[in-house]
């Protein structure tokens, strides 16, 4: 037998055990239609919660109550949801959701990997279960299961054990009853009770049934038993003698049996008053129940049954039909005996209850009305939505969305990713949004981030904290409605990225005066100053750091040929790279060697270069600094300048033009030498002094290393995290 056919067999066995032969047949008829529908792919969408169902949509009751109804609860409170069948789950779906709820799913290798990756991403994983089908010690108590063939039971048990295995991997369980919750606490540390509720559609169908069902025959009293599966045979047999007595004593009584049940032979003599209906469309259920006078809900007192929900009582209550139930589990918790239903502990109480209800129409109508009022107020999806949603939200970690123009490596990109990595390593759920980039994942310093393109993804889910990282990304952060905090990480004066007269210059400048409330963060004191002075914006300071441990340290001897490093994009005017080469071009090539490192630009023809380093991977940059002796950095405008700090981390020396982005850590004669922009002669003199003054070399080396260590990311990380948390 192929693996696919084997899986189908297991599904069939499970379906028969849960819903009976007729139910399995109904599902088979719907299977082809479902496969066609699955081919209709939805557009990628970012949402809040994904339900992963171990039951197909055509297995109506479990899926309906625990997937469809809970989705309706969450959607009613603004939590967006999605749904997938467990065999169609993929790692890619981790990118699109904040939390995941597995319902009745067995463990598979794919799911195991999915859960492992989800936990690395700090996503919350829930396991929802509405029956004690998570351990064979419970299911072995079901008579029907014990009667299975050896082969069928082995397949059934394997499925049960795999559900228990997945349960143990999840952070938390969601369930329906107090008893079930107590049992689940033996497998997971935390359990949330969200009782089964009736959907808006069920309430509407019930209201319609109430209004359209014909006036009941006063001469006939119909008892109704509505079973979902063949596993309830034992429950009926428990009160079978009461049925017989009632049918014998009250000729006007009819017994309506619905679902997969074996008709006891003892009822054959009353078969003209025993009505049989097969398992059918749940949408017909309200009308069927409404045509009865008394709803019967017998349950044997077993641990398995104590864990079951009060569905039968709720469904009957919505059509104002009184329920007589065993005083077991959820029925005991929800029914107020003699007020909105009747609870029975033995056959005598069952007989007494049925006799009174049969004989006293007003009594049964009064109890049915009370049950109706209670369930309309407390047992529907919309009425129960807020409590469930609020509790679930408390369990889902706050999420952070960094909005990037793209994923091209740059200084600003690295800083944003560094902040993102800090948050993820601290236990937060972090994702990246790009304006337009096809990438699905971004790896950075041992972290992996989901990536979603704003251009190609329908964004509807909640973002706890959105962080704009460049002016082009602020409009989304400012305008997206389903967002908690809105932050703008300002890393430069981006207005000056454009020449006067360029429309983009005006658009960039506009972002410093947003219409909606935006919290400003910035990586330099200089940025903090001009944001306040020019735009009236108070910005929180997030000091930039450096992975000093990545930089090999070498104490330069300055003997022999001196190697000078020039870094920067010569195509960008404010980088002022030309001035660096005007200095080095005038130096003795026998004494000085010049290296030029640029990620984007190509060197100009007049530059004297001994070695050009183009698009050096970030992980190889430290080796470049370690190989050189002096960095000449002549930028006129920087929000924060990394190269001088990186050179000092390697033990090298720095000659620089002071600017807003380096003045907060560069101190002349302390850890570097500075000169005024344009004064080439002074620059050359200061360069020669670095090469010849041994005392100065020692001072710059010691203080440069100290400055770099003070900027280690580990040192500043707590300060940065406090701004976000």
KERO-350315 format. One line per field, with one value per residue (C-alpha): z, x, y. Coordinates in nm, 2 decimals, decimal comma, m for minus. Each point is the difference from the previous one (the first is absolute). Layout:
Z Z ...
X X ...
Y Y ...
//
This chain:
Z 0,00 m0,09 0,27 m0,15 0,02 0,35 0,11 m0,16 0,19 0,33 m0,08 m0,08 0,33 0,20 m0,18 0,06 0,37 0,04 m0,22 m0,11 m0,33 m0,13 0,09 m0,18 m0,31 0,00 0,03 m0,29 m0,22 0,08 m0,04 m0,37 0,04 0,27 m0,21 m0,27 0,25 0,13 m0,34 0,03 0,16 0,22 m0,04 0,26 0,31 0,34 0,27 0,37 0,07 m0,22 0,09 m0,11 0,00 0,04 m0,11 m0,35 m0,06 m0,10 0,35 0,12 0,38 0,13 m0,27 0,02 0,37 0,06 m0,33 m0,17 0,33 0,16 m0,32 0,02 0,36 m0,09 m0,31 0,19 0,21 m0,28 0,01 m0,36 m0,05 m0,26 m0,02 m0,16 0,01 0,19 m0,30 m0,20 0,26 m0,10 0,16 m0,23 0,20 0,30 m0,18 0,00 0,35 0,36 0,16 m0,09 0,13 m0,07 0,03 0,03 m0,20 0,02 0,01 m0,33 m0,10 m0,18 0,30 0,23 m0,20 m0,03 0,38 0,05 m0,24 0,14 0,35 m0,13 m0,15 0,34 m0,15 0,24 m0,06 0,13 m0,01 0,00 0,09 0,08 0,11 0,19 m0,31 0,09 0,19 m0,04 0,37 m0,07 m0,33 0,12 0,22 m0,31 m0,06 m0,37 m0,01 0,20 m0,25 m0,30 m0,19 0,09 m0,32 0,03 0,37 m0,07 m0,26 0,23 0,30 m0,21 m0,09 0,36 0,12 m0,27 0,11 0,35 m0,13 m0,17 0,30 0,21 m0,24 0,02 0,23 0,12 m0,05 m0,07 0,09 0,06 0,36 0,35 0,02 m0,33 0,12 0,31 m0,20 m0,25 0,27 0,04 m0,35 m0,04 0,27 m0,10 m0,12 m0,12 0,02 m0,29 0,02 m0,32 m0,13 m0,26 m0,32 m0,14 m0,27 0,26 0,19 m0,32 m0,10 0,35 m0,01 m0,34 0,14 0,29 m0,24 m0,27 0,19 0,00 0,32 0,19 0,04 0,35 0,00 m0,08 0,21 m0,20 0,17 m0,20 0,01 m0,24 m0,02 m0,19 0,00 0,06 0,31 0,19 m0,01 0,37 0,11 m0,15 0,14 0,35 0,01 m0,25 0,28 0,06 m0,37 0,00 0,32 m0,15 m0,33 0,18 0,24 m0,24 m0,34 m0,12 0,04 m0,31 0,00 m0,26 m0,05 m0,23 m0,09 0,00 0,26 0,02 0,07 0,31 m0,07 0,31 m0,19 m0,29 0,15 0,00 m0,35 m0,12 0,26 m0,05 m0,27 m0,16 m0,18 m0,14 0,06 m0,22 m0,07 0,33 m0,15 0,02 0,37 0,15 m0,19 0,10 0,37 m0,01 m0,11 0,33 0,35 0,22 m0,08 0,15 0,09 0,19 0,08 0,18 0,28 m0,14 m0,01 m0,38 0,03 0,28 m0,24 m0,27 m0,06 0,05 m0,38 0,01 0,27 m0,19 m0,33 0,16 0,21 m0,32 m0,12 0,35 0,06 0,35 0,06 0,24 0,05 0,21 0,30 m0,15 m0,10 m0,20 0,05 0,37 m0,05 m0,23 0,08 0,30 0,10 m0,02 m0,14 m0,35 m0,02 0,20 0,13 0,09 0,19 m0,04 m0,18 0,27 m0,05 m0,38 0,03 0,24 m0,22 m0,32 0,16 0,13 m0,33 m0,20 0,22 0,05 m0,32 0,16 0,22 m0,29 m0,20 0,30 0,03 m0,37 0,00 0,29 m0,18 m0,32 0,18 0,17 m0,31 m0,22 0,26 0,09 m0,25 m0,34 m0,19 0,00 0,36 0,11 m0,25 0,22 0,29 m0,22 m0,21 0,29 0,17 m0,32 m0,07 0,34 m0,09 m0,34 0,02 m0,12 m0,35 m0,18 m0,36 m0,15 m0,33 m0,24 m0,35 m0,10 0,12 m0,16 0,26 0,12 0,33 0,07 m0,09 0,24 0,28 m0,05 m0,02 0,32 0,18 m0,14 0,11 0,35 0,03 m0,14 0,23 0,29 m0,08 m0,23 m0,32 m0,27 m0,37 m0,29 m0,25 m0,33 m0,25 m0,27 0,03 m0,09 0,28 0,26 0,27 0,12 0,20 0,23 0,28 0,08 m0,03 m0,27 m0,08 m0,21 m0,28 m0,16 m0,30 0,05 m0,37 m0,03 0,33 0,14 0,35 0,25 0,31 0,31 0,03 0,36 m0,09 m0,35 m0,06 m0,31 m0,09 m0,29 m0,11 m0,28 0,26 0,24 m0,20 0,07 0,37 0,03 m0,18 0,06 0,24 0,18 0,18 0,37 0,02 m0,30 0,00 m0,24 0,03 m0,15 m0,10 m0,21 m0,13 m0,31 m0,14 m0,11 m0,19 m0,29 m0,18 0,03 m0,23 0,00 0,10 0,22 0,22 0,10 0,06 0,22 0,20 0,06 0,20 0,28 0,06 m0,01 0,03 0,23 0,33 m0,07 0,26 m0,13 0,07 m0,12 0,00 0,06 0,22 m0,31 m0,15 0,34 0,00 m0,35 0,04 0,31 m0,13 m0,35 0,04 0,36 0,03 0,32 m0,09 0,21 m0,02 m0,11 0,00 m0,28 0,09 m0,15 0,01 0,13 0,05 m0,38 m0,05 0,03 0,20 m0,13 0,16 m0,29 0,00 m0,28 m0,13 m0,37 m0,25 0,16 m0,14 m0,01 m0,04 m0,16 0,03 m0,15 m0,31 m0,22 m0,20 0,31 0,04 0,38 0,04 m0,13 m0,12 m0,25 0,29 0,14 m0,33 m0,04 0,33 m0,09 m0,36 0,13 0,22 m0,08 m0,17 0,13 0,35 m0,01 m0,15 m0,07 0,02 m0,10 0,13 m0,15 m0,01 m0,29 m0,19 m0,23 0,05 m0,21 m0,26 0,18 0,33 0,08 0,14 0,08 0,07 m0,06 0,22 m0,14 0,17 0,28 0,19 0,35 0,17 m0,18 0,07 0,34 m0,18 m0,23 0,29 0,18 m0,32 m0,01 0,23 m0,04 m0,10 m0,18 0,03 m0,15 0,00 0,05 0,10 0,20 0,24 0,16 m0,15 0,05 m0,18 0,26 0,28 m0,20 m0,06 0,37 0,09 m0,20 0,17 m0,30 m0,02 m0,13 m0,18 m0,05 m0,08 0,29 m0,08 0,19 m0,03 0,15 0,24 0,28 0,03 m0,18 0,21 m0,15 0,16 0,21 m0,24 m0,34 m0,18 m0,16 m0,25 m0,16 m0,33 m0,30 0,19 m0,19 0,14 0,35 m0,08 m0,14 0,30 0,24 m0,20 0,02 0,38 0,04 m0,19 0,21 0,35 0,21 0,31 m0,21 m0,15 0,34 0,12 m0,31 0,02 0,36 m0,01 m0,34 0,12 0,32 m0,21 m0,22 0,30 0,16 m0,32 0,00 m0,09 0,32 0,20 m0,17 m0,06 0,32 m0,06 m0,35 0,11 0,27 m0,28 m0,17 0,30
X 0,00 0,13 0,06 m0,28 m0,24 0,11 m0,07 m0,34 m0,08 0,10 m0,22 m0,29 0,04 0,02 m0,31 m0,21 0,10 m0,09 m0,30 m0,13 m0,04 m0,26 0,21 0,29 m0,21 m0,12 0,36 0,11 m0,26 0,14 0,37 0,03 m0,16 0,24 0,30 m0,12 m0,05 0,35 0,14 m0,14 0,31 m0,05 0,22 0,28 m0,13 0,15 m0,25 0,00 m0,09 0,02 m0,22 0,15 m0,28 0,05 m0,37 m0,12 m0,27 m0,23 0,04 m0,25 m0,03 0,35 0,12 m0,30 0,00 0,38 0,12 m0,28 m0,16 0,32 0,10 m0,33 0,06 0,34 m0,12 m0,28 0,26 0,22 0,25 0,07 0,02 0,09 m0,05 0,19 m0,04 0,30 0,13 0,02 0,21 0,34 0,28 m0,08 m0,32 0,20 0,07 m0,36 m0,14 0,07 m0,14 m0,11 m0,27 0,02 m0,34 0,00 0,32 0,23 0,37 0,18 0,36 m0,11 m0,20 0,29 0,23 m0,27 m0,03 0,37 0,05 m0,31 0,16 0,33 m0,21 m0,17 m0,34 m0,27 m0,12 m0,33 m0,16 m0,38 m0,17 m0,37 0,03 0,24 0,15 0,36 0,09 m0,12 m0,06 m0,31 m0,11 0,03 m0,29 m0,23 m0,19 0,00 0,38 0,05 m0,21 0,21 0,20 0,37 0,11 m0,26 0,07 0,38 m0,06 m0,25 0,25 0,28 m0,20 m0,10 0,36 0,12 m0,26 0,14 0,36 m0,09 m0,19 0,31 0,20 m0,24 0,02 m0,35 m0,33 m0,35 m0,29 m0,37 m0,07 0,14 0,05 0,19 0,21 0,10 0,11 0,19 0,20 0,18 0,14 0,05 0,06 m0,28 m0,35 m0,26 m0,37 m0,21 m0,33 m0,18 m0,23 m0,27 0,09 m0,19 m0,13 m0,11 m0,19 m0,16 m0,11 m0,13 m0,20 m0,14 m0,09 m0,18 m0,21 m0,07 m0,06 m0,37 m0,20 0,09 m0,26 m0,13 m0,08 0,35 0,32 0,31 0,33 0,31 0,34 0,26 0,32 0,31 0,17 m0,04 0,21 m0,32 m0,16 0,09 m0,16 m0,33 0,01 0,05 m0,35 m0,16 m0,23 m0,14 m0,07 m0,19 m0,20 m0,09 m0,11 m0,20 m0,18 m0,05 m0,14 0,02 0,39 0,22 0,37 0,21 0,35 0,25 0,35 0,21 m0,16 m0,08 m0,37 m0,04 m0,21 m0,21 m0,15 m0,12 m0,35 m0,04 0,16 m0,32 0,08 0,38 0,11 0,34 0,19 0,35 0,30 m0,06 0,08 0,04 m0,19 m0,31 0,06 m0,19 m0,31 0,02 0,05 m0,28 m0,24 0,07 m0,13 0,27 0,37 0,18 0,37 0,10 0,37 0,18 0,21 0,34 0,31 m0,05 m0,36 0,07 0,23 m0,28 m0,16 m0,36 m0,07 m0,32 m0,15 0,09 m0,13 m0,34 m0,02 0,03 m0,33 m0,15 0,00 0,06 0,29 0,02 0,37 0,22 0,15 0,34 0,28 m0,10 m0,37 0,06 0,19 m0,24 m0,35 m0,18 m0,21 m0,37 0,05 0,14 0,02 m0,02 0,30 m0,03 0,23 m0,17 m0,29 m0,25 0,07 m0,02 m0,34 m0,12 0,12 m0,15 m0,33 m0,04 0,11 m0,24 m0,29 0,07 0,03 0,03 0,28 0,21 m0,07 0,11 0,33 0,05 m0,06 0,25 0,26 m0,06 0,05 0,32 0,16 m0,08 0,18 0,29 0,05 0,04 0,32 m0,06 m0,10 0,30 0,24 0,15 0,10 0,16 0,18 0,14 0,13 0,16 0,16 0,16 0,18 0,12 0,34 0,02 0,12 0,23 0,01 0,30 m0,08 0,30 0,03 0,17 0,25 0,31 0,28 0,08 0,10 m0,36 m0,13 0,25 m0,11 m0,36 0,07 0,21 m0,30 m0,22 0,25 0,01 m0,37 m0,02 0,27 m0,19 m0,30 m0,20 m0,18 0,18 m0,07 0,12 m0,21 0,15 m0,14 0,07 0,22 m0,07 0,21 m0,18 0,26 0,29 0,28 0,21 0,24 m0,16 m0,35 m0,26 m0,27 m0,32 m0,01 m0,32 m0,03 m0,25 m0,05 m0,10 m0,16 m0,34 0,08 m0,29 0,15 0,10 0,35 0,08 0,28 0,08 0,35 0,07 0,37 0,01 m0,22 m0,16 m0,12 m0,17 m0,33 m0,08 0,08 m0,19 m0,31 m0,05 m0,30 0,06 0,31 0,08 0,32 0,14 0,37 0,23 0,37 0,18 0,35 0,09 m0,13 m0,15 m0,12 0,36 0,01 m0,15 0,09 m0,20 m0,29 m0,05 m0,36 0,14 0,18 m0,33 m0,16 0,29 m0,01 m0,38 0,06 0,15 m0,34 m0,24 m0,38 m0,05 0,17 0,34 0,28 0,34 0,31 0,34 0,35 0,20 0,00 0,04 m0,33 m0,16 0,11 m0,12 m0,33 m0,07 0,14 m0,15 m0,31 m0,09 0,02 0,11 0,20 0,11 0,37 0,09 0,38 0,17 0,23 0,26 0,09 0,34 0,06 0,00 0,29 0,35 0,22 0,35 0,23 0,16 0,38 m0,01 0,33 0,04 m0,27 m0,31 m0,34 m0,27 m0,37 m0,26 m0,36 m0,32 m0,21 0,18 m0,32 m0,16 0,11 m0,03 0,22 0,28 0,22 0,17 0,17 0,14 0,17 0,13 0,18 0,13 0,09 0,25 0,18 0,31 m0,11 0,32 m0,10 m0,38 m0,23 m0,37 m0,30 m0,35 m0,31 m0,34 m0,32 m0,17 0,23 0,29 0,32 0,06 0,28 0,22 0,01 0,33 m0,10 0,21 m0,30 m0,37 m0,24 m0,35 m0,32 0,19 m0,23 m0,06 0,16 0,32 0,02 0,18 0,29 0,03 0,03 0,25 0,22 0,02 0,18 m0,19 m0,35 m0,05 m0,37 m0,10 m0,38 m0,18 m0,33 m0,07 m0,27 0,23 0,33 0,11 0,33 0,21 m0,15 0,08 0,36 0,05 m0,15 0,28 0,27 0,05 0,02 m0,25 0,04 m0,34 m0,21 m0,23 m0,37 m0,33 0,02 0,35 0,03 m0,18 0,29 0,30 0,22 0,31 0,33 m0,19 m0,10 0,06 0,13 m0,24 0,05 m0,24 m0,15 0,19 0,33 0,21 0,33 m0,11 m0,14 0,34 0,18 m0,23 0,04 0,37 m0,02 m0,20 0,28 0,29 m0,12 0,03 m0,15 m0,30 m0,04 m0,02 m0,26 m0,21 0,03 m0,11 m0,28 m0,12 m0,04 m0,17 m0,24 m0,09 m0,06 m0,23 m0,21 m0,02 m0,35 m0,02 0,07 m0,27 m0,26 m0,18 m0,04 m0,14 m0,24 m0,14 m0,11 m0,21 m0,13
Y 0,00 0,34 0,26 0,22 m0,29 m0,09 0,36 m0,02 m0,32 0,16 0,30 m0,23 m0,20 0,32 0,14 m0,31 0,00 0,37 0,04 m0,34 m0,17 0,24 0,30 m0,15 m0,06 0,36 0,13 m0,22 0,16 0,34 m0,09 0,08 0,34 0,09 m0,09 0,23 0,28 m0,05 0,08 0,35 0,16 0,30 0,30 0,01 0,18 0,09 m0,09 m0,06 m0,36 m0,31 m0,30 m0,33 m0,26 m0,37 m0,04 0,07 0,25 m0,29 m0,15 0,25 0,01 0,02 0,23 0,22 0,05 0,03 0,16 0,18 0,13 0,11 0,18 0,18 0,10 0,15 0,16 0,16 0,18 0,11 m0,29 m0,12 m0,38 m0,26 m0,37 m0,29 m0,38 m0,15 m0,20 0,32 0,18 0,15 0,19 0,29 0,06 0,10 0,33 0,11 m0,05 0,10 m0,32 m0,35 m0,22 m0,37 m0,17 m0,38 m0,02 m0,30 0,05 m0,03 0,07 0,32 0,12 m0,08 0,21 0,27 0,02 0,01 0,29 0,18 m0,01 0,14 0,29 0,04 m0,08 m0,14 m0,35 m0,12 m0,35 m0,01 m0,32 m0,07 m0,37 m0,21 m0,15 0,09 m0,32 m0,36 m0,03 0,21 m0,14 m0,36 0,07 0,05 m0,33 0,06 0,04 m0,32 m0,19 0,11 m0,26 m0,02 0,18 0,28 0,06 0,01 0,28 0,18 m0,02 0,13 0,31 0,05 m0,03 0,24 0,26 m0,03 0,04 0,32 0,13 m0,04 0,22 0,29 0,30 m0,02 m0,19 0,12 m0,21 m0,01 m0,12 0,01 m0,37 m0,01 0,29 m0,18 m0,30 0,21 0,17 m0,34 0,05 0,38 0,27 0,24 m0,06 0,25 m0,10 0,13 m0,18 m0,10 0,27 0,02 0,19 0,29 m0,23 m0,26 0,27 0,13 m0,35 m0,07 0,33 m0,11 m0,34 0,16 0,21 m0,26 m0,33 m0,08 0,01 m0,32 m0,27 0,03 m0,36 m0,11 0,04 m0,06 m0,09 0,07 m0,15 0,15 m0,19 0,09 m0,33 m0,37 0,03 0,11 m0,35 m0,06 0,33 m0,09 m0,35 0,15 0,14 m0,24 m0,15 0,35 0,04 m0,33 0,10 0,34 m0,14 m0,27 0,24 0,30 m0,10 0,36 m0,01 m0,03 m0,06 0,17 m0,14 0,19 m0,10 m0,31 m0,23 m0,36 m0,04 m0,22 m0,30 0,08 0,29 m0,21 m0,04 0,38 0,05 0,18 0,27 0,00 0,23 m0,05 0,28 m0,04 0,23 0,31 0,36 0,19 0,28 m0,21 m0,08 0,31 m0,09 m0,37 0,09 0,26 m0,28 m0,18 0,09 m0,15 m0,02 m0,30 0,01 m0,31 m0,06 m0,28 0,14 m0,06 0,22 0,02 0,11 0,25 0,18 0,04 0,34 0,11 0,03 m0,20 0,22 0,33 m0,13 m0,09 0,32 0,21 m0,15 0,02 m0,37 m0,12 m0,24 m0,29 m0,09 m0,22 0,19 m0,04 0,24 0,30 m0,06 0,03 0,32 0,17 m0,12 0,15 m0,30 0,07 0,35 m0,03 m0,38 m0,31 m0,21 m0,37 m0,23 m0,33 m0,17 0,09 0,37 m0,04 m0,16 0,26 0,29 m0,14 m0,07 0,35 0,15 m0,23 0,09 0,37 0,19 0,34 m0,13 m0,12 0,32 0,21 m0,18 0,02 0,37 0,05 m0,21 0,21 0,33 m0,12 m0,14 0,30 0,22 m0,23 m0,28 0,17 0,09 0,37 0,02 m0,20 0,16 0,28 m0,22 m0,26 0,25 0,21 m0,31 m0,13 0,34 0,00 m0,33 0,11 0,19 0,35 0,01 0,25 0,08 0,17 0,17 0,01 0,15 m0,33 m0,25 0,14 0,01 0,35 0,16 0,10 m0,34 m0,16 0,22 m0,08 m0,37 0,03 0,15 m0,28 m0,27 0,14 m0,02 m0,35 m0,12 0,16 m0,21 0,23 m0,09 0,20 0,03 0,21 0,18 0,12 0,24 m0,25 m0,30 m0,36 m0,15 m0,22 0,00 0,21 m0,15 0,23 m0,09 m0,33 0,14 m0,08 0,25 m0,05 0,25 0,12 0,23 0,29 0,00 m0,36 m0,08 0,10 0,13 m0,03 m0,14 0,19 0,15 0,08 0,24 0,11 0,15 0,21 0,00 0,25 0,28 m0,22 m0,24 0,24 0,04 m0,37 0,03 0,33 m0,11 m0,37 m0,01 m0,33 0,10 0,08 0,21 0,18 0,07 0,17 m0,10 0,31 m0,08 0,30 0,33 m0,15 0,33 0,06 m0,33 0,20 0,32 0,31 0,00 m0,38 m0,10 m0,28 0,26 0,15 m0,34 m0,11 0,32 m0,04 m0,32 0,20 0,16 m0,30 0,06 m0,30 m0,06 m0,15 m0,07 0,11 m0,21 0,09 m0,15 0,32 0,31 0,21 m0,14 0,05 0,36 0,10 m0,18 0,21 0,33 m0,01 m0,21 0,02 m0,38 m0,17 m0,30 m0,29 m0,08 m0,35 m0,01 m0,18 m0,28 m0,22 m0,37 0,07 m0,38 m0,04 0,23 m0,15 0,23 0,09 0,26 0,18 0,04 0,26 m0,13 m0,05 0,09 0,16 m0,13 0,26 m0,09 0,23 m0,11 0,15 0,05 0,25 0,06 0,15 0,36 0,02 m0,30 0,23 m0,29 0,22 0,19 m0,32 m0,08 0,36 m0,06 m0,35 0,08 0,25 m0,26 m0,19 m0,33 m0,16 0,07 m0,03 m0,26 0,10 m0,24 0,12 m0,18 0,08 m0,20 0,18 0,24 m0,06 0,21 0,30 m0,01 0,25 m0,19 m0,16 m0,34 m0,30 m0,22 0,04 m0,19 m0,02 m0,13 m0,16 m0,23 0,13 m0,30 0,07 0,38 m0,05 m0,16 0,30 0,23 m0,22 m0,01 0,38 0,25 0,33 0,09 0,33 0,09 0,34 m0,02 0,34 m0,15 m0,31 m0,09 m0,25 m0,10 m0,36 m0,02 0,20 m0,21 m0,32 0,11 0,07 m0,34 m0,16 0,20 0,24 0,37 0,26 0,33 0,16 0,31 0,06 m0,02 m0,05 m0,38 m0,05 0,29 m0,19 m0,25 0,15 0,22 0,17 m0,11 m0,25 m0,28 0,16 0,30 0,25 0,27 0,26 m0,10 0,14 0,07 m0,26 0,12 m0,04 m0,34 m0,11 0,13 m0,18 m0,32 0,02 0,06 m0,32 m0,19 0,14 0,09 m0,31 0,15 0,12 m0,35 m0,16 0,26 m0,05 m0,38 m0,02 0,25 m0,11 m0,36 0,13 0,21 m0,30 m0,23 0,26 m0,03 m0,37 m0,11 m0,20 0,31 0,21 m0,27 0,04 0,37 m0,07 m0,27 0,23 0,23 m0,27 m0,21
//
